[in-house]
Amino acid sequence: MTDREPFELATTCAHLGLGATVEPLVDFTWDEEALAAYEASHAGDGADGRLVVLSRSDADWTAWERHPAGEELVFLLEGRMTLLQDRDGTEVRIPMTGGQAVVNPKGVWHTADVHEPGRVLYITPGLGTEHRPR
């Protein structure tokens, strides 16, 4: 893939790196092994690197996650969901509809309940992302 070829963000994630670079991530999958490989190959960007993911949101998340390297932007393009954040032991519920965005603060555990399927754009500080069962 060259920088002049269009790509489907729904099937090819992207890395935003130092120096305002953009790298399409062909065949990226959202699992622990892929995240570890992503972190290793982009470690030089430190906390400033960002993973851009466009995905379907069809069901409640099965896990909580947090991003210790920085804030995450969650932009619900279409659909309806409730984003849950664990803020110092208090569960904060944030209802969202298509066109709305929320920031997950650095280090805050979060998950989501999906009420109407849709699509979500995530701009995530992938470095050090952690998961725990819901």
Sine and cosine of phi, psi and omega as CSV:
sin_phi,cos_phi,sin_psi,cos_psi,sin_omega,cos_omega
0.00,0.00,0.72,-0.69,0.05,-1.00
-0.97,-0.26,0.16,-0.99,-0.01,-1.00
-0.96,0.28,-0.05,1.00,0.01,-1.00
-0.97,-0.23,-0.06,1.00,0.00,-1.00
-1.00,-0.07,0.75,-0.66,0.09,-1.00
-0.93,0.36,0.45,-0.90,0.07,-1.00
-0.65,-0.76,0.41,-0.91,0.01,-1.00
-1.00,0.09,0.91,-0.41,0.01,-1.00
-0.91,0.42,-0.39,0.92,0.02,-1.00
-0.94,0.35,-0.36,0.93,-0.01,-1.00
-0.86,-0.52,-0.21,0.98,0.00,-1.00
-0.76,-0.65,0.94,-0.33,0.04,-1.00
-0.95,0.32,0.09,-1.00,0.02,-1.00
-0.66,-0.75,0.50,-0.87,0.08,-1.00
-0.94,-0.35,0.79,-0.61,0.12,-0.99
-0.99,-0.14,0.89,-0.45,-0.12,-0.99
-0.90,-0.43,-0.06,-1.00,0.02,-1.00
-0.86,0.51,0.50,-0.86,-0.02,-1.00
0.96,0.29,0.38,0.92,0.02,-1.00
0.85,0.53,0.66,0.75,0.03,-1.00
-1.00,-0.03,0.41,-0.91,0.07,-1.00
-0.75,-0.66,0.80,-0.60,0.01,-1.00
-0.81,-0.58,0.92,-0.40,0.11,-0.99
-0.89,0.45,0.64,-0.77,-0.02,-1.00
-0.93,-0.36,1.00,0.05,-0.04,-1.00
-0.92,0.39,0.68,-0.74,0.04,-1.00
0.90,0.44,0.38,0.92,0.06,-1.00
-0.94,0.34,0.67,-0.74,0.09,-1.00
-0.83,-0.56,0.43,-0.90,-0.06,-1.00
-0.99,-0.13,0.98,0.18,0.08,-1.00
-0.59,-0.80,0.17,-0.98,-0.10,-0.99
-0.86,0.51,-0.65,0.76,-0.01,-1.00
-0.91,0.42,-0.71,0.71,0.00,-1.00
-0.92,0.40,-0.63,0.77,0.03,-1.00
-0.90,0.44,-0.65,0.76,0.03,-1.00
-0.90,0.44,-0.68,0.74,0.03,-1.00
-0.91,0.41,-0.65,0.76,0.04,-1.00
-0.87,0.49,-0.75,0.66,0.00,-1.00
-0.86,0.52,-0.69,0.72,-0.03,-1.00
-0.90,0.43,-0.67,0.74,-0.06,-1.00
-0.98,0.22,-0.28,0.96,-0.02,-1.00
-0.86,-0.51,0.31,0.95,-0.04,-1.00
-0.86,0.51,-0.50,0.87,-0.01,-1.00
-0.89,0.45,-0.35,0.94,0.03,-1.00
-0.99,0.14,-0.21,0.98,0.02,-1.00
0.83,0.55,-0.56,-0.83,-0.05,-1.00
-0.95,0.32,-0.18,0.98,-0.03,-1.00
-0.99,0.11,-0.28,0.96,0.04,-1.00
-0.94,0.35,0.54,-0.84,0.00,-1.00
-0.72,-0.70,0.64,-0.77,0.08,-1.00
-0.98,-0.19,0.80,-0.60,0.01,-1.00
-0.95,-0.30,0.85,-0.53,-0.08,-1.00
-0.74,-0.67,0.77,-0.64,0.15,-0.99
-0.92,-0.38,0.86,-0.51,-0.06,-1.00
-0.63,-0.78,0.35,-0.94,0.13,-0.99
-0.95,0.32,0.53,-0.85,0.07,-1.00
-0.79,-0.61,1.00,-0.08,-0.11,-0.99
-0.94,-0.35,-0.28,0.96,-0.09,-1.00
-0.52,-0.85,0.34,-0.94,0.08,-1.00
-0.82,0.57,0.57,-0.82,0.06,-1.00
-0.92,0.39,0.54,-0.84,-0.01,-1.00
-0.99,-0.13,-0.02,1.00,-0.03,-1.00
-0.56,-0.83,0.29,-0.96,0.20,-0.98
-1.00,-0.09,0.45,-0.89,0.12,-0.99
-0.60,-0.80,0.31,-0.95,0.11,-0.99
-0.50,-0.86,0.37,-0.93,-0.07,-1.00
-0.82,-0.57,0.99,-0.11,-0.05,-1.00
-0.94,0.35,-0.24,0.97,-0.05,-1.00
-1.00,0.08,-0.22,0.97,-0.02,-1.00
0.26,-0.97,-0.10,-1.00,-0.03,-1.00
-0.98,0.18,0.48,-0.88,0.03,-1.00
-0.88,-0.47,0.70,-0.71,0.12,-0.99
-0.99,-0.11,0.79,-0.61,0.06,-1.00
-0.89,-0.45,0.91,-0.41,-0.03,-1.00
-0.89,-0.45,0.95,-0.32,0.02,-1.00
-0.99,0.15,0.95,-0.30,-0.03,-1.00
-0.96,0.29,-0.67,0.74,0.02,-1.00
-0.43,-0.90,0.42,-0.91,-0.02,-1.00
0.95,-0.31,-0.23,-0.97,0.00,-1.00
-0.51,-0.86,0.75,-0.66,0.02,-1.00
-0.46,-0.89,0.24,-0.97,0.14,-0.99
-0.90,-0.44,0.87,-0.50,0.09,-1.00
-1.00,0.06,0.75,-0.66,0.02,-1.00
-0.94,-0.35,0.75,-0.66,0.06,-1.00
-0.85,-0.53,0.70,-0.72,0.07,-1.00
-0.99,-0.10,0.98,-0.18,-0.03,-1.00
-0.97,-0.26,0.99,-0.17,0.01,-1.00
0.80,0.60,0.69,0.72,0.06,-1.00
1.00,0.05,-0.07,1.00,0.05,-1.00
-0.96,-0.27,0.81,-0.58,0.02,-1.00
-0.99,0.15,0.89,-0.46,0.04,-1.00
-0.98,-0.21,0.81,-0.58,-0.02,-1.00
-0.96,-0.27,0.82,-0.58,-0.06,-1.00
-0.86,-0.52,0.98,-0.21,0.04,-1.00
-0.93,0.36,0.66,-0.75,-0.01,-1.00
-0.71,-0.70,0.59,-0.81,0.15,-0.99
-0.81,-0.59,0.24,-0.97,-0.04,-1.00
-0.77,0.64,0.72,-0.70,0.00,-1.00
0.99,-0.12,-0.13,0.99,-0.02,-1.00
-0.98,-0.19,0.48,-0.88,0.02,-1.00
-0.78,-0.63,0.45,-0.89,0.02,-1.00
-0.66,-0.75,0.51,-0.86,0.10,-0.99
-0.97,-0.25,0.81,-0.58,0.17,-0.98
-1.00,0.02,0.91,-0.43,-0.02,-1.00
-0.89,0.46,0.40,-0.92,0.04,-1.00
-0.78,0.62,0.80,-0.60,0.10,-1.00
0.98,0.22,0.04,1.00,-0.03,-1.00
-1.00,0.01,0.82,-0.58,0.07,-1.00
-0.91,0.42,0.65,-0.76,0.00,-1.00
-0.51,-0.86,0.40,-0.92,0.05,-1.00
-0.44,-0.90,-0.04,-1.00,-0.03,-1.00
-0.52,-0.86,0.55,-0.83,0.18,-0.98
-0.95,-0.30,0.81,-0.58,-0.03,-1.00
-0.99,-0.13,0.83,-0.56,-0.02,-1.00
-0.98,-0.21,-0.48,0.88,0.03,-1.00
-0.58,-0.82,0.86,-0.52,-0.05,-1.00
-0.81,0.59,0.49,-0.87,0.00,-1.00
-0.18,-0.98,-0.41,-0.91,0.02,-1.00
-0.77,-0.64,0.59,-0.81,-0.04,-1.00
-0.76,-0.66,0.68,-0.74,0.11,-0.99
-0.96,-0.27,0.83,-0.56,0.02,-1.00
-0.92,-0.39,0.71,-0.71,0.17,-0.98
-0.86,-0.52,0.97,-0.25,-0.29,-0.96
-0.86,-0.50,0.70,-0.71,0.20,-0.98
-0.97,0.23,1.00,-0.05,-0.15,-0.99
-0.92,0.40,-0.40,0.92,-0.06,-1.00
-0.86,0.50,0.87,-0.50,0.08,-1.00
0.98,0.20,0.20,0.98,0.00,-1.00
-0.81,0.59,0.70,-0.71,-0.02,-1.00
-0.85,-0.53,0.48,-0.88,0.03,-1.00
-0.77,-0.64,0.47,-0.88,0.14,-0.99
-0.57,-0.82,0.46,-0.89,0.00,-1.00
-0.88,0.48,0.48,-0.88,0.02,-1.00
-1.00,0.03,0.00,0.00,0.00,0.00
